[in-house]
Amino acid sequence: MMTSTEVTLRRATAADTRPAFDLSMASMKDLFVRQGNEWTLEPESFWAVLEPFLTHLAAHAAEWWIAEDPADGSMVGYARSIERGGLFELSEFFIHPERQSAGLGRQLMERAYPPGRGEVRAIIATTDVRGLRRYYAAGTVARFAMASLAAPPKPTRSAENLEIVPATLEDLPEIAAIEEAVFGYPRHADYPWLFAQRESYLYRRAGRAVGFSFFSEMGQGPIAALEPADLRAILLHLEAQAHARGMESISFEVPTINEVAMQHLLGRGFKIDAPLNLLMSNVPFGQFDRLVAFAPAIVL
């Protein structure tokens, strides 16, 4: 095995998007097997799901660094981060299974997730013990688990007194205000992509916007409500949308401290997919009892 000094580190370009995805699949498969979980993901199908967002991340990354083997130019690791105002989030950190535990991770983290950057530093982390050690060294602490809940959608009826209206870019100020109140950091660089790739909905009560959601057959979220109880109606609406489209399954990325969403979805027969992830941060932030995160689980 080569030492960590026998690599070339460089900034990534858009051309690295597919090779980085392939490396992430090799790394994730290795982790699943080591943890005793079954690996059922078909890479080409998952690439079709992720390519639009990974292309977006490539264009809007705060930092994105690649480690290459100088002998043949092959990618052996990469790390990427995004920045939303004062929120600095590590979105991806993968090293080829044959090159792990050799110091390469430290070099990538120093460049993609430098110390002191961001008033809030966040990571959606796997439970890989080697990665967790690195994330604690970066000053973050595990706050709670993140669970992917999935089920075949069932027909539902509208619940509670919410008016559901399709949202457009003209409604962006209301969506951003809700997300700032709930999450703390609106994702202004991401809203154009979300509106282009996913259906968007506003939920109003007595004319006042109290929640929003983004929905697609490729993934759900973000979803937020000013009051946790309104998440039931929002999740029922999205499940109804999935059923009407004949989707075989719908999944949500739920903070496990979100009591309303967890109990609602489990009560409707949703199953928790293994493994769980962890939300890590340097300081507590956000009101995650009224938030369902972006899915697939790359960023919050």
Contacts in CASP RR format, 6 or more apart in sequence:
PFRMAT RR
TARGET T0000
AUTHOR 0000-0000-0000
METHOD contacts of the structure
MODEL  1
MMTSTEVTLRRATAADTRPAFDLSMASMKDLFVRQGNEWTLEPESFWAVL
EPFLTHLAAHAAEWWIAEDPADGSMVGYARSIERGGLFELSEFFIHPERQ
SAGLGRQLMERAYPPGRGEVRAIIATTDVRGLRRYYAAGTVARFAMASLA
APPKPTRSAENLEIVPATLEDLPEIAAIEEAVFGYPRHADYPWLFAQRES
YLYRRAGRAVGFSFFSEMGQGPIAALEPADLRAILLHLEAQAHARGMESI
SFEVPTINEVAMQHLLGRGFKIDAPLNLLMSNVPFGQFDRLVAFAPAIVL
1 98 0 8 1.000
1 99 0 8 1.000
1 102 0 8 1.000
2 69 0 8 1.000
2 99 0 8 1.000
2 102 0 8 1.000
3 102 0 8 1.000
4 102 0 8 1.000
4 103 0 8 1.000
4 104 0 8 1.000
4 105 0 8 1.000
4 106 0 8 1.000
4 107 0 8 1.000
6 69 0 8 1.000
6 70 0 8 1.000
7 67 0 8 1.000
7 68 0 8 1.000
7 69 0 8 1.000
7 70 0 8 1.000
7 76 0 8 1.000
7 104 0 8 1.000
7 107 0 8 1.000
8 67 0 8 1.000
8 68 0 8 1.000
8 69 0 8 1.000
8 70 0 8 1.000
8 73 0 8 1.000
9 65 0 8 1.000
9 66 0 8 1.000
9 67 0 8 1.000
9 68 0 8 1.000
9 107 0 8 1.000
9 108 0 8 1.000
9 111 0 8 1.000
10 65 0 8 1.000
10 66 0 8 1.000
10 68 0 8 1.000
11 64 0 8 1.000
11 65 0 8 1.000
11 66 0 8 1.000
12 20 0 8 1.000
12 58 0 8 1.000
12 61 0 8 1.000
12 64 0 8 1.000
12 65 0 8 1.000
12 66 0 8 1.000
12 78 0 8 1.000
12 80 0 8 1.000
13 58 0 8 1.000
14 55 0 8 1.000
14 58 0 8 1.000
14 59 0 8 1.000
16 58 0 8 1.000
16 64 0 8 1.000
16 66 0 8 1.000
16 75 0 8 1.000
16 78 0 8 1.000
17 51 0 8 1.000
17 54 0 8 1.000
17 55 0 8 1.000
17 58 0 8 1.000
18 47 0 8 1.000
19 75 0 8 1.000
20 54 0 8 1.000
20 66 0 8 1.000
20 75 0 8 1.000
20 78 0 8 1.000
20 80 0 8 1.000
20 92 0 8 1.000
20 94 0 8 1.000
21 43 0 8 1.000
21 47 0 8 1.000
21 50 0 8 1.000
21 51 0 8 1.000
21 54 0 8 1.000
22 43 0 8 1.000
23 75 0 8 1.000
23 76 0 8 1.000
23 77 0 8 1.000
23 78 0 8 1.000
23 94 0 8 1.000
23 96 0 8 1.000
24 92 0 8 1.000
24 94 0 8 1.000
25 41 0 8 1.000
25 43 0 8 1.000
25 46 0 8 1.000
26 96 0 8 1.000
26 97 0 8 1.000
27 94 0 8 1.000
27 95 0 8 1.000
27 96 0 8 1.000
27 97 0 8 1.000
28 39 0 8 1.000
28 41 0 8 1.000
28 94 0 8 1.000
29 39 0 8 1.000
29 41 0 8 1.000
30 97 0 8 1.000
31 126 0 8 1.000
31 128 0 8 1.000
32 38 0 8 1.000
32 39 0 8 1.000
32 275 0 8 1.000
33 39 0 8 1.000
35 127 0 8 1.000
35 128 0 8 1.000
35 275 0 8 1.000
37 274 0 8 1.000
37 275 0 8 1.000
49 218 0 8 1.000
49 219 0 8 1.000
49 296 0 8 1.000
50 296 0 8 1.000
50 298 0 8 1.000
52 193 0 8 1.000
52 197 0 8 1.000
52 218 0 8 1.000
53 193 0 8 1.000
53 197 0 8 1.000
53 296 0 8 1.000
53 298 0 8 1.000
56 190 0 8 1.000
56 193 0 8 1.000
57 64 0 8 1.000
57 80 0 8 1.000
57 82 0 8 1.000
57 91 0 8 1.000
57 298 0 8 1.000
57 299 0 8 1.000
58 64 0 8 1.000
60 82 0 8 1.000
60 189 0 8 1.000
60 190 0 8 1.000
61 80 0 8 1.000
61 81 0 8 1.000
61 82 0 8 1.000
61 91 0 8 1.000
62 81 0 8 1.000
62 82 0 8 1.000
62 83 0 8 1.000
62 88 0 8 1.000
63 79 0 8 1.000
63 80 0 8 1.000
63 81 0 8 1.000
63 111 0 8 1.000
63 112 0 8 1.000
63 113 0 8 1.000
63 114 0 8 1.000
64 78 0 8 1.000
64 79 0 8 1.000
64 80 0 8 1.000
64 81 0 8 1.000
64 112 0 8 1.000
65 78 0 8 1.000
65 79 0 8 1.000
65 80 0 8 1.000
65 108 0 8 1.000
65 111 0 8 1.000
65 112 0 8 1.000
66 75 0 8 1.000
66 77 0 8 1.000
66 78 0 8 1.000
67 75 0 8 1.000
67 76 0 8 1.000
67 77 0 8 1.000
67 78 0 8 1.000
67 95 0 8 1.000
67 99 0 8 1.000
67 104 0 8 1.000
67 107 0 8 1.000
67 108 0 8 1.000
68 74 0 8 1.000
68 75 0 8 1.000
68 76 0 8 1.000
69 76 0 8 1.000
75 96 0 8 1.000
76 95 0 8 1.000
76 96 0 8 1.000
76 99 0 8 1.000
76 104 0 8 1.000
77 94 0 8 1.000
77 95 0 8 1.000
77 96 0 8 1.000
77 99 0 8 1.000
77 104 0 8 1.000
77 105 0 8 1.000
77 108 0 8 1.000
78 92 0 8 1.000
78 93 0 8 1.000
78 94 0 8 1.000
78 108 0 8 1.000
79 90 0 8 1.000
79 92 0 8 1.000
79 93 0 8 1.000
79 94 0 8 1.000
79 105 0 8 1.000
79 108 0 8 1.000
79 109 0 8 1.000
79 111 0 8 1.000
79 112 0 8 1.000
79 113 0 8 1.000
80 90 0 8 1.000
80 91 0 8 1.000
80 92 0 8 1.000
80 93 0 8 1.000
80 112 0 8 1.000
81 88 0 8 1.000
81 89 0 8 1.000
81 90 0 8 1.000
81 91 0 8 1.000
81 112 0 8 1.000
81 113 0 8 1.000
82 88 0 8 1.000
82 89 0 8 1.000
82 91 0 8 1.000
82 299 0 8 1.000
83 89 0 8 1.000
83 117 0 8 1.000
83 118 0 8 1.000
84 185 0 8 1.000
84 186 0 8 1.000
84 187 0 8 1.000
84 188 0 8 1.000
84 189 0 8 1.000
85 185 0 8 1.000
86 118 0 8 1.000
86 119 0 8 1.000
86 120 0 8 1.000
86 185 0 8 1.000
87 118 0 8 1.000
87 119 0 8 1.000
87 120 0 8 1.000
87 122 0 8 1.000
87 184 0 8 1.000
87 185 0 8 1.000
87 285 0 8 1.000
88 113 0 8 1.000
88 117 0 8 1.000
88 118 0 8 1.000
88 120 0 8 1.000
88 121 0 8 1.000
88 122 0 8 1.000
89 121 0 8 1.000
89 122 0 8 1.000
89 123 0 8 1.000
89 124 0 8 1.000
89 299 0 8 1.000
89 300 0 8 1.000
90 109 0 8 1.000
90 112 0 8 1.000
90 113 0 8 1.000
90 121 0 8 1.000
90 122 0 8 1.000
90 123 0 8 1.000
90 135 0 8 1.000
90 138 0 8 1.000
91 298 0 8 1.000
91 299 0 8 1.000
92 298 0 8 1.000
93 105 0 8 1.000
93 108 0 8 1.000
93 109 0 8 1.000
93 112 0 8 1.000
93 113 0 8 1.000
93 131 0 8 1.000
93 134 0 8 1.000
95 104 0 8 1.000
95 105 0 8 1.000
95 108 0 8 1.000
100 130 0 8 1.000
101 130 0 8 1.000
105 134 0 8 1.000
106 134 0 8 1.000
109 134 0 8 1.000
109 138 0 8 1.000
113 121 0 8 1.000
113 138 0 8 1.000
115 138 0 8 1.000
115 139 0 8 1.000
119 283 0 8 1.000
120 185 0 8 1.000
120 281 0 8 1.000
120 282 0 8 1.000
120 283 0 8 1.000
120 285 0 8 1.000
121 138 0 8 1.000
121 139 0 8 1.000
121 140 0 8 1.000
121 281 0 8 1.000
121 282 0 8 1.000
122 140 0 8 1.000
122 279 0 8 1.000
122 280 0 8 1.000
122 281 0 8 1.000
122 285 0 8 1.000
122 300 0 8 1.000
123 135 0 8 1.000
123 138 0 8 1.000
123 140 0 8 1.000
123 279 0 8 1.000
123 280 0 8 1.000
123 281 0 8 1.000
124 146 0 8 1.000
124 277 0 8 1.000
124 278 0 8 1.000
124 279 0 8 1.000
124 280 0 8 1.000
124 293 0 8 1.000
124 297 0 8 1.000
124 298 0 8 1.000
124 299 0 8 1.000
124 300 0 8 1.000
125 131 0 8 1.000
125 132 0 8 1.000
125 135 0 8 1.000
125 140 0 8 1.000
125 142 0 8 1.000
125 277 0 8 1.000
125 278 0 8 1.000
125 279 0 8 1.000
125 280 0 8 1.000
126 275 0 8 1.000
126 277 0 8 1.000
126 278 0 8 1.000
127 275 0 8 1.000
127 276 0 8 1.000
127 277 0 8 1.000
127 278 0 8 1.000
132 142 0 8 1.000
132 278 0 8 1.000
135 280 0 8 1.000
139 282 0 8 1.000
140 280 0 8 1.000
140 281 0 8 1.000
140 282 0 8 1.000
141 280 0 8 1.000
141 281 0 8 1.000
141 282 0 8 1.000
142 278 0 8 1.000
142 279 0 8 1.000
142 280 0 8 1.000
143 278 0 8 1.000
143 279 0 8 1.000
143 280 0 8 1.000
143 281 0 8 1.000
143 284 0 8 1.000
144 255 0 8 1.000
144 256 0 8 1.000
144 257 0 8 1.000
144 278 0 8 1.000
144 279 0 8 1.000
144 288 0 8 1.000
145 255 0 8 1.000
145 256 0 8 1.000
145 276 0 8 1.000
145 277 0 8 1.000
145 278 0 8 1.000
145 279 0 8 1.000
146 253 0 8 1.000
146 254 0 8 1.000
146 255 0 8 1.000
146 256 0 8 1.000
146 276 0 8 1.000
146 277 0 8 1.000
146 278 0 8 1.000
146 279 0 8 1.000
146 293 0 8 1.000
146 297 0 8 1.000
147 253 0 8 1.000
147 254 0 8 1.000
147 255 0 8 1.000
147 256 0 8 1.000
147 262 0 8 1.000
147 272 0 8 1.000
147 273 0 8 1.000
147 276 0 8 1.000
148 251 0 8 1.000
148 252 0 8 1.000
148 253 0 8 1.000
148 254 0 8 1.000
148 272 0 8 1.000
148 273 0 8 1.000
148 295 0 8 1.000
148 297 0 8 1.000
149 251 0 8 1.000
149 252 0 8 1.000
149 254 0 8 1.000
149 262 0 8 1.000
149 265 0 8 1.000
149 266 0 8 1.000
149 270 0 8 1.000
149 271 0 8 1.000
149 272 0 8 1.000
149 273 0 8 1.000
150 249 0 8 1.000
150 250 0 8 1.000
150 251 0 8 1.000
150 252 0 8 1.000
150 270 0 8 1.000
150 271 0 8 1.000
150 273 0 8 1.000
151 249 0 8 1.000
151 250 0 8 1.000
151 251 0 8 1.000
151 265 0 8 1.000
151 268 0 8 1.000
151 269 0 8 1.000
151 270 0 8 1.000
151 271 0 8 1.000
152 248 0 8 1.000
152 249 0 8 1.000
152 250 0 8 1.000
153 239 0 8 1.000
153 240 0 8 1.000
153 242 0 8 1.000
153 243 0 8 1.000
153 246 0 8 1.000
153 247 0 8 1.000
153 249 0 8 1.000
153 250 0 8 1.000
154 239 0 8 1.000
154 243 0 8 1.000
154 268 0 8 1.000
155 240 0 8 1.000
155 243 0 8 1.000
156 236 0 8 1.000
156 237 0 8 1.000
156 239 0 8 1.000
156 240 0 8 1.000
156 243 0 8 1.000
157 236 0 8 1.000
157 240 0 8 1.000
158 164 0 8 1.000
158 233 0 8 1.000
158 236 0 8 1.000
158 237 0 8 1.000
158 240 0 8 1.000
159 232 0 8 1.000
159 233 0 8 1.000
159 236 0 8 1.000
160 230 0 8 1.000
160 232 0 8 1.000
160 233 0 8 1.000
161 205 0 8 1.000
162 203 0 8 1.000
162 204 0 8 1.000
162 205 0 8 1.000
162 210 0 8 1.000
162 230 0 8 1.000
162 233 0 8 1.000
162 234 0 8 1.000
163 203 0 8 1.000
163 204 0 8 1.000
163 205 0 8 1.000
163 207 0 8 1.000
164 201 0 8 1.000
164 202 0 8 1.000
164 203 0 8 1.000
164 237 0 8 1.000
165 201 0 8 1.000
165 202 0 8 1.000
165 203 0 8 1.000
165 204 0 8 1.000
166 199 0 8 1.000
166 200 0 8 1.000
166 201 0 8 1.000
166 202 0 8 1.000
167 175 0 8 1.000
167 195 0 8 1.000
167 200 0 8 1.000
167 201 0 8 1.000
167 202 0 8 1.000
167 212 0 8 1.000
168 195 0 8 1.000
168 200 0 8 1.000
169 191 0 8 1.000
169 192 0 8 1.000
169 195 0 8 1.000
171 200 0 8 1.000
171 202 0 8 1.000
171 209 0 8 1.000
172 191 0 8 1.000
172 195 0 8 1.000
174 202 0 8 1.000
174 209 0 8 1.000
174 212 0 8 1.000
175 191 0 8 1.000
175 200 0 8 1.000
175 202 0 8 1.000
175 209 0 8 1.000
175 212 0 8 1.000
176 186 0 8 1.000
176 188 0 8 1.000
176 191 0 8 1.000
177 186 0 8 1.000
177 209 0 8 1.000
178 209 0 8 1.000
178 210 0 8 1.000
178 211 0 8 1.000
178 212 0 8 1.000
178 224 0 8 1.000
178 225 0 8 1.000
178 226 0 8 1.000
179 185 0 8 1.000
179 186 0 8 1.000
179 187 0 8 1.000
179 212 0 8 1.000
179 222 0 8 1.000
179 224 0 8 1.000
180 186 0 8 1.000
181 226 0 8 1.000
181 287 0 8 1.000
182 224 0 8 1.000
182 225 0 8 1.000
182 226 0 8 1.000
182 286 0 8 1.000
182 287 0 8 1.000
182 290 0 8 1.000
182 291 0 8 1.000
183 222 0 8 1.000
183 224 0 8 1.000
183 286 0 8 1.000
183 287 0 8 1.000
183 291 0 8 1.000
183 300 0 8 1.000
184 285 0 8 1.000
184 286 0 8 1.000
187 194 0 8 1.000
187 222 0 8 1.000
194 200 0 8 1.000
194 214 0 8 1.000
194 222 0 8 1.000
197 216 0 8 1.000
197 218 0 8 1.000
198 214 0 8 1.000
198 215 0 8 1.000
198 216 0 8 1.000
198 218 0 8 1.000
198 219 0 8 1.000
198 221 0 8 1.000
199 214 0 8 1.000
199 215 0 8 1.000
199 216 0 8 1.000
199 241 0 8 1.000
200 212 0 8 1.000
200 213 0 8 1.000
200 214 0 8 1.000
200 215 0 8 1.000
201 212 0 8 1.000
201 213 0 8 1.000
201 214 0 8 1.000
201 215 0 8 1.000
201 234 0 8 1.000
201 237 0 8 1.000
202 209 0 8 1.000
202 211 0 8 1.000
202 212 0 8 1.000
203 209 0 8 1.000
203 210 0 8 1.000
203 211 0 8 1.000
203 212 0 8 1.000
203 213 0 8 1.000
203 225 0 8 1.000
203 230 0 8 1.000
203 233 0 8 1.000
203 234 0 8 1.000
203 237 0 8 1.000
204 210 0 8 1.000
205 230 0 8 1.000
210 225 0 8 1.000
210 226 0 8 1.000
210 227 0 8 1.000
210 230 0 8 1.000
211 224 0 8 1.000
211 225 0 8 1.000
211 226 0 8 1.000
211 230 0 8 1.000
211 234 0 8 1.000
212 223 0 8 1.000
212 224 0 8 1.000
213 220 0 8 1.000
213 221 0 8 1.000
213 222 0 8 1.000
213 223 0 8 1.000
213 234 0 8 1.000
213 237 0 8 1.000
213 238 0 8 1.000
214 220 0 8 1.000
214 221 0 8 1.000
214 222 0 8 1.000
214 223 0 8 1.000
215 221 0 8 1.000
215 238 0 8 1.000
215 241 0 8 1.000
215 242 0 8 1.000
217 242 0 8 1.000
217 245 0 8 1.000
217 247 0 8 1.000
219 251 0 8 1.000
219 295 0 8 1.000
219 296 0 8 1.000
220 238 0 8 1.000
220 250 0 8 1.000
220 251 0 8 1.000
220 252 0 8 1.000
220 253 0 8 1.000
220 292 0 8 1.000
220 295 0 8 1.000
221 252 0 8 1.000
221 253 0 8 1.000
221 292 0 8 1.000
221 293 0 8 1.000
221 294 0 8 1.000
221 295 0 8 1.000
222 291 0 8 1.000
222 292 0 8 1.000
222 293 0 8 1.000
222 294 0 8 1.000
222 300 0 8 1.000
223 231 0 8 1.000
223 234 0 8 1.000
223 235 0 8 1.000
223 238 0 8 1.000
223 252 0 8 1.000
223 291 0 8 1.000
223 292 0 8 1.000
224 290 0 8 1.000
224 291 0 8 1.000
224 292 0 8 1.000
225 231 0 8 1.000
225 234 0 8 1.000
225 290 0 8 1.000
226 290 0 8 1.000
227 290 0 8 1.000
228 258 0 8 1.000
228 259 0 8 1.000
228 260 0 8 1.000
228 289 0 8 1.000
228 290 0 8 1.000
229 260 0 8 1.000
231 258 0 8 1.000
231 260 0 8 1.000
231 261 0 8 1.000
231 264 0 8 1.000
231 290 0 8 1.000
231 292 0 8 1.000
232 260 0 8 1.000
232 264 0 8 1.000
235 252 0 8 1.000
235 261 0 8 1.000
235 264 0 8 1.000
235 265 0 8 1.000
235 292 0 8 1.000
238 250 0 8 1.000
239 250 0 8 1.000
239 268 0 8 1.000
242 250 0 8 1.000
251 273 0 8 1.000
251 295 0 8 1.000
252 261 0 8 1.000
252 265 0 8 1.000
252 270 0 8 1.000
252 292 0 8 1.000
252 295 0 8 1.000
253 292 0 8 1.000
253 293 0 8 1.000
253 294 0 8 1.000
253 295 0 8 1.000
253 296 0 8 1.000
253 297 0 8 1.000
254 261 0 8 1.000
254 262 0 8 1.000
254 265 0 8 1.000
254 292 0 8 1.000
254 293 0 8 1.000
255 279 0 8 1.000
255 288 0 8 1.000
255 289 0 8 1.000
255 291 0 8 1.000
255 292 0 8 1.000
255 293 0 8 1.000
256 262 0 8 1.000
256 276 0 8 1.000
257 288 0 8 1.000
257 289 0 8 1.000
258 288 0 8 1.000
258 289 0 8 1.000
258 290 0 8 1.000
258 291 0 8 1.000
258 292 0 8 1.000
259 289 0 8 1.000
260 289 0 8 1.000
260 290 0 8 1.000
261 292 0 8 1.000
266 272 0 8 1.000
277 297 0 8 1.000
279 288 0 8 1.000
279 300 0 8 1.000
293 300 0 8 1.000
294 300 0 8 1.000
END
